[in-house]
C-alpha cells in the first residue's frame, strides 16, 4: 500500500457504507471556486477526492462553484483544470458548473418558502448580526420572519426581477433563532448581486449562497461522500437541514483537517493581495505556494502527492513542516533528474600543459545507475571554470576536497589535475588558478592507482553558456506568518526569497525546454524557467541537494 492509497477514517466510513448496502457506488467531487489559483492546500483535497474515487472504482466530479460572479474569472477556470491534470487526475466527462443549476436552485428556494421554511429579510446585514446574537444566548426574531408565504413569494420574485437594490434584502432559511449553532439561526440562502456572470450572462441578479448551493449541487449530482475541510463541520447541520427539508437525495458530508505548511499562507485572499500589490511576480511566482508556482520552481506532482499521502486525512488540525515537502521533492528529483554541470560562482582554471588548440569530449552519464537513460557529451579544453569555493589558500581540515597549491584533484569524468599557482588581484581575490594535468589519467583514473581525495565539477570556458540563475528561498521569514492576528502578514516577507545571479553551464543546457529539471552536480536541483530560451537560458533553483541544517 502506497502513501497515496493507504486507508484513513473516511475510507473506513465508505467501507462500512458499502458493506451495509447503504451505497453501491462511490461518487465524490472537487468543488473549487474559480476566484484564484489553486495552492498546495487544495492538492490535499484533490488527492483525497480523486484518489478516493479511484480506490473504489468510482467517479470524481470537477465542479466549479461559480456562485459569486464578481470574483470569478475564466483565467482561474483554465488554471484550475491545468493544475488538476498536472497532479495526475482527470474528471473525464464529469465537468459541472454550479451556475447550470441556478434554475433548479431557484425552484428549491421557492419550495422552501412554500413550506414556510424560508422568508425574505430586509434587515441590513449589520443589524441582523445583532438579532442573531451569540452562541450562549438566544437571538431575536427579525422583522418579516412571520410574513405570509404569499408575501415572501412575491418579495422573492421581486428580488429575482431586479426590484431591489444590491444588499437591500436576502432570502433566509427559517430554522431556529435560539440554536447554539449560529449557522442555524436563519442563515442567508440568496442575495442580490448585479454582476455579469461568465456562464449565465445577465440572466440573474440573485445568486445562491455557498451553503445552499453546495448541498443542492451535491444532491443533484448524486455525490455519495462530500468531503470538506474542518471549518465546514459547523455548517454540516445546515447542509443536512436543507436536503432533508427539500426531501431530496442526501450525500454524507465528512470533514478533514486542512494541509498547512510552515513559512507560507494558505489563503487565496491573502495570496491575491500579494499578487495585486506586486509583492510577487504573479500567481505562478516560484516563491508562491500555488501549484503553478511550485511547478515553475521545479517541484514535481509525484512529490506533492506523496506529501498529501504522508499527511493523510485526519480530524486533527496541525501545521506540517515545509522541510517534509522539500524532502519529498528531493527524493523524487534525485531519482528522476538528469545530471549536468554548472558553475554558479566561477573562477578560471588554466591547464598550462594542455594543448592550446585541443578540444576533447567526454561521455558522462545522464543519471548514475540508470544506464538506459544514456550519456551526454561534454567538451573539455585548456581553460575551464570551476566553483570559487573549490579553491582555498589553506585548507581548514582534511575534509576539504578542492584545490590548493600542490593539491591534485579529479576533474569530474575528465582528468586529474594539480594546482601549481594562483593569480590574485589587489584585493587578494582569486582571479585564476594554474594547473597541470596528467595526460594518462583520462576519465579521471590514475594509471598508477594513486588515490585522489577530491572530485570537482567544471565547464569548458570556450564552450559553456552564460545563464541567469534565480535562487528561490521561502517566501516568509516566520514559520507562521499569521500567528499575530493583528499584524500585517506581508511585513514578514523574506527579502532574500529571490536572488538573481549568473552562472556558466554545460552548452547543451541552453537547449533545455521550459520545465525540464536537472541536478547540477554538487550544487542543487534546478528547473528551466518558463522564460528560458536558448538565447537567454534561465534556471530556477528548486532546492539545494541537502536540507540546510537547522540553527
One Martini backbone bead per residue (centre of mass of N, CA, C, O) as a GRO file, in nm:
protein
  551
    1UNK     BB    1   0.094   0.037   0.025
    2UNK     BB    2   0.062   0.358  -0.037
    3UNK     BB    3   0.040   0.682   0.056
    4UNK     BB    4  -0.204   0.736  -0.152
    5UNK     BB    5  -0.384   0.450  -0.059
    6UNK     BB    6  -0.421   0.464   0.219
    7UNK     BB    7  -0.601   0.452   0.482
    8UNK     BB    8  -0.891   0.608   0.643
    9UNK     BB    9  -1.165   0.730   0.799
   10UNK     BB   10  -1.319   0.765   0.533
   11UNK     BB   11  -1.279   0.476   0.427
   12UNK     BB   12  -1.423   0.343   0.662
   13UNK     BB   13  -1.699   0.461   0.595
   14UNK     BB   14  -1.721   0.345   0.311
   15UNK     BB   15  -1.692   0.049   0.381
   16UNK     BB   16  -1.952   0.044   0.553
   17UNK     BB   17  -2.150   0.135   0.331
   18UNK     BB   18  -2.093  -0.106   0.141
   19UNK     BB   19  -2.150  -0.340   0.342
   20UNK     BB   20  -2.459  -0.237   0.409
   21UNK     BB   21  -2.581  -0.095   0.129
   22UNK     BB   22  -2.602   0.217   0.123
   23UNK     BB   23  -2.377   0.173  -0.093
   24UNK     BB   24  -2.271   0.089  -0.446
   25UNK     BB   25  -2.141   0.371  -0.507
   26UNK     BB   26  -1.885   0.618  -0.580
   27UNK     BB   27  -1.916   0.981  -0.522
   28UNK     BB   28  -1.724   1.257  -0.593
   29UNK     BB   29  -1.578   1.597  -0.528
   30UNK     BB   30  -1.436   1.899  -0.677
   31UNK     BB   31  -1.518   2.250  -0.553
   32UNK     BB   32  -1.410   2.511  -0.696
   33UNK     BB   33  -1.341   2.841  -0.695
   34UNK     BB   34  -1.301   3.087  -0.963
   35UNK     BB   35  -1.093   3.305  -0.756
   36UNK     BB   36  -0.823   3.138  -0.812
   37UNK     BB   37  -0.548   2.971  -0.735
   38UNK     BB   38  -0.404   2.688  -0.664
   39UNK     BB   39  -0.287   2.523  -0.379
   40UNK     BB   40  -0.147   2.288  -0.175
   41UNK     BB   41  -0.403   2.256  -0.008
   42UNK     BB   42  -0.574   2.150  -0.251
   43UNK     BB   43  -0.417   1.889  -0.306
   44UNK     BB   44  -0.539   1.723  -0.080
   45UNK     BB   45  -0.829   1.728  -0.189
   46UNK     BB   46  -0.770   1.608  -0.464
   47UNK     BB   47  -0.645   1.340  -0.366
   48UNK     BB   48  -0.895   1.255  -0.204
   49UNK     BB   49  -1.119   1.269  -0.415
   50UNK     BB   50  -0.982   1.112  -0.651
   51UNK     BB   51  -0.851   0.878  -0.490
   52UNK     BB   52  -1.113   0.757  -0.380
   53UNK     BB   53  -1.245   0.693  -0.650
   54UNK     BB   54  -1.022   0.503  -0.747
   55UNK     BB   55  -1.027   0.294  -0.516
   56UNK     BB   56  -1.365   0.246  -0.583
   57UNK     BB   57  -1.441   0.276  -0.882
   58UNK     BB   58  -1.534   0.565  -0.926
   59UNK     BB   59  -1.639   0.913  -0.908
   60UNK     BB   60  -1.507   1.238  -1.007
   61UNK     BB   61  -1.592   1.566  -0.978
   62UNK     BB   62  -1.579   1.871  -1.155
   63UNK     BB   63  -1.677   2.169  -0.972
   64UNK     BB   64  -1.790   2.488  -1.025
   65UNK     BB   65  -1.838   2.747  -0.780
   66UNK     BB   66  -2.021   2.993  -0.958
   67UNK     BB   67  -2.171   3.225  -0.726
   68UNK     BB   68  -1.941   3.476  -0.772
   69UNK     BB   69  -1.895   3.691  -1.027
   70UNK     BB   70  -1.706   3.921  -0.904
   71UNK     BB   71  -1.447   3.690  -0.855
   72UNK     BB   72  -1.450   3.567  -1.141
   73UNK     BB   73  -1.249   3.366  -1.387
   74UNK     BB   74  -1.132   3.209  -1.666
   75UNK     BB   75  -0.838   3.185  -1.580
   76UNK     BB   76  -0.899   3.002  -1.334
   77UNK     BB   77  -1.031   2.769  -1.478
   78UNK     BB   78  -0.785   2.683  -1.648
   79UNK     BB   79  -0.581   2.650  -1.412
   80UNK     BB   80  -0.727   2.431  -1.253
   81UNK     BB   81  -0.723   2.213  -1.471
   82UNK     BB   82  -0.416   2.203  -1.507
   83UNK     BB   83  -0.343   2.119  -1.214
   84UNK     BB   84  -0.496   1.852  -1.198
   85UNK     BB   85  -0.351   1.716  -1.435
   86UNK     BB   86  -0.065   1.744  -1.320
   87UNK     BB   87  -0.132   1.555  -1.069
   88UNK     BB   88  -0.302   1.303  -1.228
   89UNK     BB   89  -0.600   1.397  -1.298
   90UNK     BB   90  -0.943   1.297  -1.414
   91UNK     BB   91  -1.292   1.376  -1.506
   92UNK     BB   92  -1.368   1.371  -1.790
   93UNK     BB   93  -1.722   1.415  -1.819
   94UNK     BB   94  -1.716   1.549  -1.508
   95UNK     BB   95  -1.823   1.858  -1.579
   96UNK     BB   96  -1.927   2.124  -1.359
   97UNK     BB   97  -2.187   2.376  -1.276
   98UNK     BB   98  -2.359   2.569  -1.069
   99UNK     BB   99  -2.500   2.755  -1.287
  100UNK     BB  100  -2.669   2.513  -1.414
  101UNK     BB  101  -2.860   2.520  -1.130
  102UNK     BB  102  -3.018   2.789  -1.083
  103UNK     BB  103  -3.308   2.702  -1.149
  104UNK     BB  104  -3.330   2.480  -0.934
  105UNK     BB  105  -3.261   2.655  -0.689
  106UNK     BB  106  -3.501   2.846  -0.718
  107UNK     BB  107  -3.717   2.631  -0.686
  108UNK     BB  108  -3.626   2.543  -0.400
  109UNK     BB  109  -3.669   2.815  -0.264
  110UNK     BB  110  -3.972   2.825  -0.313
  111UNK     BB  111  -4.035   2.565  -0.159
  112UNK     BB  112  -3.946   2.672   0.117
  113UNK     BB  113  -4.153   2.893   0.130
  114UNK     BB  114  -4.406   2.705   0.105
  115UNK     BB  115  -4.310   2.552   0.382
  116UNK     BB  116  -4.209   2.786   0.584
  117UNK     BB  117  -3.858   2.788   0.548
  118UNK     BB  118  -3.873   3.085   0.414
  119UNK     BB  119  -3.750   3.435   0.392
  120UNK     BB  120  -3.769   3.780   0.357
  121UNK     BB  121  -3.497   3.997   0.443
  122UNK     BB  122  -3.454   4.366   0.522
  123UNK     BB  123  -3.211   4.354   0.684
  124UNK     BB  124  -2.929   4.455   0.758
  125UNK     BB  125  -2.652   4.280   0.824
  126UNK     BB  126  -2.566   4.434   1.082
  127UNK     BB  127  -2.844   4.398   1.225
  128UNK     BB  128  -2.866   4.087   1.220
  129UNK     BB  129  -2.635   4.030   1.416
  130UNK     BB  130  -2.797   4.130   1.661
  131UNK     BB  131  -3.024   3.917   1.635
  132UNK     BB  132  -2.851   3.657   1.643
  133UNK     BB  133  -2.608   3.678   1.829
  134UNK     BB  134  -2.500   3.435   2.061
  135UNK     BB  135  -2.446   3.111   2.153
  136UNK     BB  136  -2.539   3.162   2.475
  137UNK     BB  137  -2.775   3.324   2.327
  138UNK     BB  138  -3.059   3.411   2.214
  139UNK     BB  139  -3.220   3.531   1.962
  140UNK     BB  140  -3.401   3.737   1.740
  141UNK     BB  141  -3.674   3.809   1.570
  142UNK     BB  142  -3.705   3.924   1.270
  143UNK     BB  143  -3.833   4.114   1.054
  144UNK     BB  144  -4.056   3.904   0.853
  145UNK     BB  145  -4.073   3.609   0.969
  146UNK     BB  146  -4.416   3.628   0.963
  147UNK     BB  147  -4.468   3.621   0.691
  148UNK     BB  148  -4.626   3.526   0.436
  149UNK     BB  149  -4.599   3.323   0.174
  150UNK     BB  150  -4.700   3.526  -0.036
  151UNK     BB  151  -4.509   3.756   0.037
  152UNK     BB  152  -4.240   3.600  -0.012
  153UNK     BB  153  -4.286   3.531  -0.306
  154UNK     BB  154  -4.305   3.823  -0.402
  155UNK     BB  155  -4.028   3.920  -0.297
  156UNK     BB  156  -3.854   3.712  -0.448
  157UNK     BB  157  -3.946   3.796  -0.728
  158UNK     BB  158  -3.841   4.086  -0.700
  159UNK     BB  159  -3.551   4.010  -0.670
  160UNK     BB  160  -3.519   3.860  -0.945
  161UNK     BB  161  -3.630   4.132  -1.111
  162UNK     BB  162  -3.483   4.395  -0.975
  163UNK     BB  163  -3.650   4.552  -0.727
  164UNK     BB  164  -3.371   4.563  -0.580
  165UNK     BB  165  -3.107   4.642  -0.424
  166UNK     BB  166  -2.812   4.580  -0.337
  167UNK     BB  167  -2.854   4.449  -0.009
  168UNK     BB  168  -3.165   4.489   0.076
  169UNK     BB  169  -3.194   4.167   0.057
  170UNK     BB  170  -3.280   3.834   0.180
  171UNK     BB  171  -3.282   3.490   0.184
  172UNK     BB  172  -3.411   3.292   0.452
  173UNK     BB  173  -3.387   3.058   0.674
  174UNK     BB  174  -3.632   2.887   0.884
  175UNK     BB  175  -3.531   2.779   1.200
  176UNK     BB  176  -3.326   2.890   1.478
  177UNK     BB  177  -3.274   3.162   1.700
  178UNK     BB  178  -3.164   2.949   1.949
  179UNK     BB  179  -2.927   2.823   1.840
  180UNK     BB  180  -2.597   2.735   1.914
  181UNK     BB  181  -2.587   2.742   1.603
  182UNK     BB  182  -2.543   3.010   1.399
  183UNK     BB  183  -2.604   2.856   1.119
  184UNK     BB  184  -2.925   2.820   1.227
  185UNK     BB  185  -2.980   3.139   1.228
  186UNK     BB  186  -3.109   3.223   0.965
  187UNK     BB  187  -2.971   3.180   0.696
  188UNK     BB  188  -2.850   3.268   0.403
  189UNK     BB  189  -2.946   3.186   0.052
  190UNK     BB  190  -2.995   3.478  -0.083
  191UNK     BB  191  -2.865   3.730  -0.308
  192UNK     BB  192  -2.787   4.049  -0.432
  193UNK     BB  193  -2.606   4.062  -0.762
  194UNK     BB  194  -2.478   4.285  -0.992
  195UNK     BB  195  -2.335   4.060  -1.227
  196UNK     BB  196  -2.149   3.930  -1.463
  197UNK     BB  197  -2.171   3.612  -1.600
  198UNK     BB  198  -1.981   3.375  -1.768
  199UNK     BB  199  -2.248   3.181  -1.819
  200UNK     BB  200  -2.536   3.363  -1.763
  201UNK     BB  201  -2.478   3.652  -1.751
  202UNK     BB  202  -2.788   3.857  -1.705
  203UNK     BB  203  -3.015   3.663  -1.587
  204UNK     BB  204  -2.902   3.726  -1.296
  205UNK     BB  205  -2.938   3.897  -0.954
  206UNK     BB  206  -2.952   3.623  -0.809
  207UNK     BB  207  -2.763   3.440  -0.555
  208UNK     BB  208  -2.639   3.178  -0.410
  209UNK     BB  209  -2.528   3.050  -0.141
  210UNK     BB  210  -2.302   2.820  -0.063
  211UNK     BB  211  -2.462   2.630   0.126
  212UNK     BB  212  -2.698   2.592  -0.067
  213UNK     BB  213  -2.552   2.509  -0.327
  214UNK     BB  214  -2.379   2.269  -0.231
  215UNK     BB  215  -2.601   2.070  -0.147
  216UNK     BB  216  -2.751   2.063  -0.423
  217UNK     BB  217  -2.525   1.975  -0.605
  218UNK     BB  218  -2.468   1.706  -0.468
  219UNK     BB  219  -2.754   1.592  -0.512
  220UNK     BB  220  -2.782   1.610  -0.820
  221UNK     BB  221  -2.500   1.433  -0.865
  222UNK     BB  222  -2.481   1.192  -0.650
  223UNK     BB  223  -2.322   1.235  -0.407
  224UNK     BB  224  -2.197   1.042  -0.139
  225UNK     BB  225  -1.911   1.198  -0.061
  226UNK     BB  226  -1.857   1.507   0.112
  227UNK     BB  227  -1.553   1.664   0.119
  228UNK     BB  228  -1.427   1.864   0.390
  229UNK     BB  229  -1.320   2.098   0.578
  230UNK     BB  230  -1.341   2.174   0.915
  231UNK     BB  231  -1.498   2.453   0.887
  232UNK     BB  232  -1.768   2.277   0.789
  233UNK     BB  233  -1.884   2.135   1.041
  234UNK     BB  234  -2.093   2.367   1.132
  235UNK     BB  235  -2.252   2.333   0.845
  236UNK     BB  236  -2.383   2.047   0.836
  237UNK     BB  237  -2.670   2.097   0.955
  238UNK     BB  238  -2.753   2.270   0.708
  239UNK     BB  239  -2.707   2.070   0.488
  240UNK     BB  240  -2.914   1.866   0.600
  241UNK     BB  241  -3.164   2.050   0.623
  242UNK     BB  242  -3.205   2.117   0.329
  243UNK     BB  243  -3.240   1.820   0.221
  244UNK     BB  244  -3.462   1.728   0.418
  245UNK     BB  245  -3.672   1.952   0.353
  246UNK     BB  246  -3.673   1.874   0.036
  247UNK     BB  247  -3.653   1.568  -0.011
  248UNK     BB  248  -3.359   1.468  -0.101
  249UNK     BB  249  -3.075   1.370  -0.186
  250UNK     BB  250  -2.824   1.253   0.066
  251UNK     BB  251  -2.531   1.322   0.141
  252UNK     BB  252  -2.211   1.282   0.298
  253UNK     BB  253  -2.054   1.480   0.523
  254UNK     BB  254  -1.691   1.519   0.546
  255UNK     BB  255  -1.429   1.602   0.768
  256UNK     BB  256  -1.103   1.761   0.731
  257UNK     BB  257  -0.791   1.853   0.751
  258UNK     BB  258  -0.578   2.074   0.666
  259UNK     BB  259  -0.313   2.195   0.474
  260UNK     BB  260  -0.021   2.297   0.649
  261UNK     BB  261   0.256   2.532   0.623
  262UNK     BB  262   0.540   2.648   0.673
  263UNK     BB  263   0.622   2.962   0.545
  264UNK     BB  264   0.306   3.010   0.488
  265UNK     BB  265  -0.002   3.057   0.302
  266UNK     BB  266  -0.370   2.947   0.301
  267UNK     BB  267  -0.489   3.201   0.098
  268UNK     BB  268  -0.636   3.347  -0.162
  269UNK     BB  269  -0.667   3.632  -0.053
  270UNK     BB  270  -0.366   3.672   0.029
  271UNK     BB  271  -0.241   3.599  -0.243
  272UNK     BB  272  -0.381   3.825  -0.397
  273UNK     BB  273  -0.239   4.054  -0.255
  274UNK     BB  274   0.045   3.991  -0.357
  275UNK     BB  275  -0.027   4.032  -0.653
  276UNK     BB  276  -0.167   4.320  -0.651
  277UNK     BB  277   0.104   4.444  -0.490
  278UNK     BB  278   0.371   4.327  -0.624
  279UNK     BB  279   0.526   4.106  -0.426
  280UNK     BB  280   0.489   3.936  -0.678
  281UNK     BB  281   0.510   3.753  -1.004
  282UNK     BB  282   0.250   3.621  -0.957
  283UNK     BB  283   0.098   3.313  -0.925
  284UNK     BB  284   0.377   3.169  -1.062
  285UNK     BB  285   0.558   3.224  -0.848
  286UNK     BB  286   0.807   3.028  -0.697
  287UNK     BB  287   0.726   3.140  -0.399
  288UNK     BB  288   0.463   3.018  -0.423
  289UNK     BB  289   0.199   2.782  -0.312
  290UNK     BB  290   0.128   2.728  -0.582
  291UNK     BB  291   0.114   2.497  -0.824
  292UNK     BB  292   0.238   2.674  -1.051
  293UNK     BB  293   0.481   2.769  -0.882
  294UNK     BB  294   0.600   2.490  -0.815
  295UNK     BB  295   0.633   2.399  -1.106
  296UNK     BB  296   0.826   2.630  -1.190
  297UNK     BB  297   1.046   2.552  -0.973
  298UNK     BB  298   1.033   2.198  -0.983
  299UNK     BB  299   0.818   2.061  -0.869
  300UNK     BB  300   0.645   1.760  -0.818
  301UNK     BB  301   0.365   1.573  -0.831
  302UNK     BB  302   0.468   1.324  -0.677
  303UNK     BB  303   0.558   1.480  -0.421
  304UNK     BB  304   0.281   1.599  -0.347
  305UNK     BB  305   0.132   1.331  -0.322
  306UNK     BB  306   0.311   1.219  -0.102
  307UNK     BB  307   0.253   1.429   0.111
  308UNK     BB  308  -0.054   1.381   0.127
  309UNK     BB  309  -0.022   1.087   0.223
  310UNK     BB  310   0.137   1.141   0.483
  311UNK     BB  311  -0.065   1.332   0.619
  312UNK     BB  312  -0.349   1.284   0.555
  313UNK     BB  313  -0.668   1.196   0.701
  314UNK     BB  314  -0.793   1.411   0.953
  315UNK     BB  315  -0.910   1.587   1.263
  316UNK     BB  316  -0.626   1.729   1.291
  317UNK     BB  317  -0.486   2.020   1.352
  318UNK     BB  318  -0.196   2.126   1.155
  319UNK     BB  319   0.162   2.181   1.100
  320UNK     BB  320   0.369   2.138   0.846
  321UNK     BB  321   0.677   2.097   0.749
  322UNK     BB  322   0.848   2.206   0.474
  323UNK     BB  323   1.067   1.983   0.484
  324UNK     BB  324   0.880   1.755   0.394
  325UNK     BB  325   0.837   1.849   0.110
  326UNK     BB  326   1.137   1.874   0.030
  327UNK     BB  327   1.198   1.574   0.069
  328UNK     BB  328   1.006   1.470  -0.150
  329UNK     BB  329   1.143   1.622  -0.380
  330UNK     BB  330   1.429   1.510  -0.356
  331UNK     BB  331   1.362   1.213  -0.392
  332UNK     BB  332   1.255   1.247  -0.681
  333UNK     BB  333   1.488   1.405  -0.821
  334UNK     BB  334   1.715   1.198  -0.770
  335UNK     BB  335   1.563   0.979  -0.969
  336UNK     BB  336   1.489   1.198  -1.234
  337UNK     BB  337   1.741   1.384  -1.265
  338UNK     BB  338   1.947   1.501  -1.467
  339UNK     BB  339   2.274   1.553  -1.515
  340UNK     BB  340   2.490   1.842  -1.452
  341UNK     BB  341   2.705   2.121  -1.525
  342UNK     BB  342   2.759   2.399  -1.292
  343UNK     BB  343   2.872   2.743  -1.246
  344UNK     BB  344   2.797   2.998  -1.000
  345UNK     BB  345   3.114   3.075  -0.898
  346UNK     BB  346   3.356   3.174  -1.098
  347UNK     BB  347   3.676   3.032  -1.180
  348UNK     BB  348   3.975   3.006  -1.341
  349UNK     BB  349   4.129   2.740  -1.534
  350UNK     BB  350   4.473   2.667  -1.621
  351UNK     BB  351   4.619   2.429  -1.841
  352UNK     BB  352   4.949   2.448  -1.924
  353UNK     BB  353   4.988   2.133  -2.058
  354UNK     BB  354   4.759   2.192  -2.252
  355UNK     BB  355   4.658   2.211  -2.552
  356UNK     BB  356   4.544   2.490  -2.698
  357UNK     BB  357   4.362   2.345  -2.953
  358UNK     BB  358   4.233   2.137  -2.777
  359UNK     BB  359   3.934   1.920  -2.805
  360UNK     BB  360   3.740   1.738  -2.592
  361UNK     BB  361   3.529   1.452  -2.518
  362UNK     BB  362   3.279   1.348  -2.277
  363UNK     BB  363   3.111   1.077  -2.128
  364UNK     BB  364   2.821   1.128  -1.936
  365UNK     BB  365   2.590   1.052  -1.721
  366UNK     BB  366   2.261   1.131  -1.677
  367UNK     BB  367   2.211   0.870  -1.471
  368UNK     BB  368   2.302   0.712  -1.225
  369UNK     BB  369   2.220   0.368  -1.250
  370UNK     BB  370   2.086   0.457  -1.555
  371UNK     BB  371   2.171   0.345  -1.853
  372UNK     BB  372   1.905   0.391  -2.026
  373UNK     BB  373   1.962   0.721  -2.025
  374UNK     BB  374   2.247   0.760  -2.087
  375UNK     BB  375   2.443   1.015  -2.244
  376UNK     BB  376   2.673   1.292  -2.247
  377UNK     BB  377   2.837   1.560  -2.412
  378UNK     BB  378   3.155   1.703  -2.301
  379UNK     BB  379   3.359   1.963  -2.317
  380UNK     BB  380   3.728   2.001  -2.337
  381UNK     BB  381   3.980   2.234  -2.213
  382UNK     BB  382   4.229   2.450  -2.110
  383UNK     BB  383   3.976   2.618  -2.016
  384UNK     BB  384   3.811   2.667  -1.703
  385UNK     BB  385   3.536   2.630  -1.480
  386UNK     BB  386   3.501   2.692  -1.130
  387UNK     BB  387   3.444   2.696  -0.812
  388UNK     BB  388   3.543   2.909  -0.573
  389UNK     BB  389   3.510   2.688  -0.329
  390UNK     BB  390   3.742   2.495  -0.484
  391UNK     BB  391   3.929   2.708  -0.338
  392UNK     BB  392   4.226   2.728  -0.117
  393UNK     BB  393   4.494   2.821   0.055
  394UNK     BB  394   4.398   2.691   0.344
  395UNK     BB  395   4.304   2.418   0.480
  396UNK     BB  396   4.110   2.339   0.762
  397UNK     BB  397   4.097   2.035   0.656
  398UNK     BB  398   4.070   1.697   0.530
  399UNK     BB  399   3.774   1.758   0.391
  400UNK     BB  400   3.887   1.907   0.169
  401UNK     BB  401   3.842   1.869  -0.206
  402UNK     BB  402   4.004   2.085  -0.329
  403UNK     BB  403   4.204   2.337  -0.411
  404UNK     BB  404   4.558   2.372  -0.372
  405UNK     BB  405   4.866   2.414  -0.353
  406UNK     BB  406   4.959   2.079  -0.459
  407UNK     BB  407   4.675   1.976  -0.534
  408UNK     BB  408   4.501   1.691  -0.629
  409UNK     BB  409   4.233   1.666  -0.874
  410UNK     BB  410   3.923   1.567  -0.989
  411UNK     BB  411   3.784   1.596  -1.302
  412UNK     BB  412   3.493   1.519  -1.393
  413UNK     BB  413   3.549   1.262  -1.626
  414UNK     BB  414   3.861   1.337  -1.709
  415UNK     BB  415   4.100   1.456  -1.500
  416UNK     BB  416   4.398   1.505  -1.345
  417UNK     BB  417   4.482   1.785  -1.122
  418UNK     BB  418   4.735   2.038  -1.042
  419UNK     BB  419   4.810   2.289  -0.836
  420UNK     BB  420   5.060   2.563  -0.887
  421UNK     BB  421   4.888   2.842  -0.906
  422UNK     BB  422   4.797   3.192  -0.820
  423UNK     BB  423   4.580   3.459  -0.911
  424UNK     BB  424   4.564   3.798  -0.788
  425UNK     BB  425   4.441   4.074  -0.669
  426UNK     BB  426   4.462   4.359  -0.472
  427UNK     BB  427   4.222   4.208  -0.282
  428UNK     BB  428   4.287   3.889  -0.282
  429UNK     BB  429   4.146   3.781  -0.530
  430UNK     BB  430   4.069   3.526  -0.723
  431UNK     BB  431   4.122   3.486  -1.075
  432UNK     BB  432   4.327   3.232  -1.108
  433UNK     BB  433   4.426   2.895  -1.205
  434UNK     BB  434   4.705   2.684  -1.209
  435UNK     BB  435   4.771   2.382  -1.401
  436UNK     BB  436   4.823   2.033  -1.414
  437UNK     BB  437   4.809   1.739  -1.614
  438UNK     BB  438   4.727   1.392  -1.660
  439UNK     BB  439   4.723   1.224  -1.958
  440UNK     BB  440   4.681   0.923  -1.816
  441UNK     BB  441   4.385   1.018  -1.666
  442UNK     BB  442   4.160   0.939  -1.839
  443UNK     BB  443   3.846   0.975  -1.669
  444UNK     BB  444   3.994   0.998  -1.361
  445UNK     BB  445   4.233   0.784  -1.364
  446UNK     BB  446   4.503   0.645  -1.222
  447UNK     BB  447   4.756   0.446  -1.354
  448UNK     BB  448   4.897   0.388  -1.053
  449UNK     BB  449   4.656   0.405  -0.825
  450UNK     BB  450   4.625   0.665  -0.708
  451UNK     BB  451   4.487   0.870  -0.467
  452UNK     BB  452   4.197   1.091  -0.484
  453UNK     BB  453   3.994   1.286  -0.297
  454UNK     BB  454   3.891   1.491  -0.514
  455UNK     BB  455   3.577   1.607  -0.675
  456UNK     BB  456   3.506   1.823  -0.950
  457UNK     BB  457   3.346   2.057  -1.125
  458UNK     BB  458   3.293   2.170  -1.476
  459UNK     BB  459   3.365   2.405  -1.749
  460UNK     BB  460   3.409   2.517  -2.056
  461UNK     BB  461   3.503   2.832  -2.145
  462UNK     BB  462   3.453   2.794  -2.477
  463UNK     BB  463   3.144   2.636  -2.440
  464UNK     BB  464   2.978   2.774  -2.260
  465UNK     BB  465   2.693   2.907  -2.093
  466UNK     BB  466   2.507   3.176  -2.015
  467UNK     BB  467   2.322   3.228  -1.704
  468UNK     BB  468   2.026   3.260  -1.526
  469UNK     BB  469   1.984   3.266  -1.168
  470UNK     BB  470   1.708   3.167  -0.958
  471UNK     BB  471   1.704   3.213  -0.617
  472UNK     BB  472   1.504   3.027  -0.394
  473UNK     BB  473   1.303   3.093  -0.114
  474UNK     BB  474   1.125   3.161   0.137
  475UNK     BB  475   0.869   3.389   0.158
  476UNK     BB  476   0.898   3.362   0.469
  477UNK     BB  477   1.051   3.433   0.795
  478UNK     BB  478   0.807   3.284   0.923
  479UNK     BB  479   0.650   3.006   1.017
  480UNK     BB  480   0.392   3.198   1.116
  481UNK     BB  481   0.249   3.465   0.956
  482UNK     BB  482  -0.045   3.436   1.139
  483UNK     BB  483  -0.003   3.455   1.450
  484UNK     BB  484  -0.059   3.764   1.423
  485UNK     BB  485  -0.370   3.899   1.378
  486UNK     BB  486  -0.276   4.220   1.389
  487UNK     BB  487  -0.081   4.170   1.168
  488UNK     BB  488   0.108   4.212   0.880
  489UNK     BB  489   0.210   3.955   0.686
  490UNK     BB  490   0.382   4.123   0.470
  491UNK     BB  491   0.623   4.198   0.674
  492UNK     BB  492   0.735   3.876   0.648
  493UNK     BB  493   0.883   3.899   0.402
  494UNK     BB  494   1.145   3.767   0.234
  495UNK     BB  495   1.407   3.951   0.093
  496UNK     BB  496   1.570   3.661   0.004
  497UNK     BB  497   1.373   3.486  -0.189
  498UNK     BB  498   1.527   3.653  -0.428
  499UNK     BB  499   1.818   3.566  -0.628
  500UNK     BB  500   2.030   3.697  -0.883
  501UNK     BB  501   2.245   3.514  -1.101
  502UNK     BB  502   2.534   3.386  -1.249
  503UNK     BB  503   2.632   3.131  -1.504
  504UNK     BB  504   2.800   2.824  -1.596
  505UNK     BB  505   2.726   2.597  -1.867
  506UNK     BB  506   2.650   2.354  -2.027
  507UNK     BB  507   2.567   2.378  -2.354
  508UNK     BB  508   2.298   2.192  -2.365
  509UNK     BB  509   2.119   2.366  -2.163
  510UNK     BB  510   2.007   2.566  -2.377
  511UNK     BB  511   1.800   2.326  -2.493
  512UNK     BB  512   1.611   2.343  -2.289
  513UNK     BB  513   1.298   2.306  -2.157
  514UNK     BB  514   1.049   2.423  -2.014
  515UNK     BB  515   1.060   2.230  -1.704
  516UNK     BB  516   1.325   2.117  -1.697
  517UNK     BB  517   1.515   1.893  -1.499
  518UNK     BB  518   1.803   1.924  -1.267
  519UNK     BB  519   2.124   1.815  -1.158
  520UNK     BB  520   2.359   2.005  -1.023
  521UNK     BB  521   2.651   1.915  -0.946
  522UNK     BB  522   2.701   1.994  -0.608
  523UNK     BB  523   2.444   2.213  -0.591
  524UNK     BB  524   2.148   2.122  -0.730
  525UNK     BB  525   1.814   2.194  -0.811
  526UNK     BB  526   1.682   2.251  -1.147
  527UNK     BB  527   1.478   2.478  -1.360
  528UNK     BB  528   1.343   2.561  -1.642
  529UNK     BB  529   1.207   2.833  -1.730
  530UNK     BB  530   0.952   2.987  -1.899
  531UNK     BB  531   1.180   3.208  -2.011
  532UNK     BB  532   1.341   3.006  -2.151
  533UNK     BB  533   1.621   3.018  -2.378
  534UNK     BB  534   1.885   2.973  -2.586
  535UNK     BB  535   1.965   3.283  -2.569
  536UNK     BB  536   1.821   3.280  -2.255
  537UNK     BB  537   1.912   3.125  -1.995
  538UNK     BB  538   1.684   2.995  -1.734
  539UNK     BB  539   1.718   2.913  -1.382
  540UNK     BB  540   1.570   2.740  -1.117
  541UNK     BB  541   1.592   2.699  -0.788
  542UNK     BB  542   1.461   2.450  -0.609
  543UNK     BB  543   1.706   2.297  -0.449
  544UNK     BB  544   1.905   2.171  -0.251
  545UNK     BB  545   2.057   1.874  -0.197
  546UNK     BB  546   2.030   1.960   0.104
  547UNK     BB  547   1.929   2.018   0.401
  548UNK     BB  548   1.948   2.256   0.604
  549UNK     BB  549   2.066   2.338   0.892
  550UNK     BB  550   1.957   2.384   1.199
  551UNK     BB  551   1.999   2.636   1.445
   0.00000   0.00000   0.00000
